[in-house]
């Protein structure tokens, strides 16, 4: 697991490039906030997590299927990740942040990506 990237993933890069091209300026992987969010938009009081479907247990997603070997280990690990994510999101919302989660599967496919990123703009702007 040491070879698995926690930062600078392709999905994160896709979202960041989209935001930058639309004039948004942000902070990346800011350690000052719970969960070290992938993208922080201070001006809009918005935090964006770009989650991998497998690692963060995306419900009803093909990419979030548990491996056939060592199932107990993986199930425990993923459930702990889900619990940690929920706690971090709850804390951030209590602090007044708009928290948006984008799933890897939502931006992997070109057709879905355009639709999801347009929705992201609405979620950011309408919050303000």
N, C-alpha and C positions, 0 to 999 in steps of 0.2 A: 504494500500500500504506500510505501515511501515514494514510489514513482508516480503516484496519482497527483495531478496538479490541484492545488487548492486555490490558486490565483492565476490570472491571465489565461483563462480557458477560452476556447473559440466562441462559445455562446456569450460569455461576458464581453469579449472583444466586439462581437456583432452588435450587442446592445449599446456599448459605449460609442462605437463609431456612428451609429444611428443618432444617438442623443447629441453628439458633438456636431454632426452635420445639420442638426436642427437648432443649433445655437445654445444648447445647454452646456454648462460647465459644471464639473463634478469633482468629487474626491473618490479615490479608489481604495478599497480595503482598509477603511479607516478604523484603527484599533480602539479609538475612543468610544465606540458604540458597541452594545452587546451584539455578538455574532459576527463582528468585523464585516459589516456589509460590503457587498461587491461595489455598489455605487451609492454615493451620498450626494443629494442635491440640496445643499443648505438653503439656498434662496427659496426653494419650493417646499422646504421642510419634508422632503421625501427621501425614503431609503428604498433601494432596490436590491433584492437578492436574486441572483441568477443561479437556480438550483439544477444540479444534475438529477435526472429522474431516479436513477438507481440509488445513489447515495442518500437522497433525501426522501425516499419512499413515496414517489408520486402515485397517488391512488389511480387505479384503472388505467395504468400506462404499461405498454408492452416492455418498455425499457427498464421498468422497475421490478421485473421478475427476479425472485431470489434464485441464486445458483442451486443446483441439485446436490452439491457436496457442501458439507459443513453448514447445513441449513440453520441449525440452532445459533451458531455464532453470528451469521449474517442477519438473521431475524432480530436478534438482540441488538446488534450494532445499528441497524436501520431504525428500529424503534427508539433507541436512545437519541439518534440524530433527529428524528421527528419531534420527540419531546423537547430537546434542546432548542430546535427551531421555533416551536410554539412559544416557549418561555421567552426567547429573545424578542420575538415579534410582539408579544404581549407587553413586555417591558418598554419597548420602543413606542408602542401606541399609547401607553400610559404617560409617556414623556411628550406626547403631542405630535409624533411623527406619523406621516402617511407611509405605510409599509406596503410595498408591491413585490410579489413573488412572480418571477418569470421562470417557466420550466423549460428545460433543454428541448423537449419534444415540441414545444410551441414555436421554436425558432429554427429548428433543424430543417423543416420542410419550407421551401421558398414561398409557397402560397400561404401557408399558415403564418410564416414570419412577417410578411407585409401587414397582414391583418392584425397580428398581435402587437407589432410595434406601433401601428397607428392607434390602437387602443391604449397603449402605454402613454402616448402623448396626451390623450384625453384624461387618463387617470392622474397624470401629473398636473396638468393645467387646471382641471376642474376642482382640484383639491384646494388650490390657492385662493 
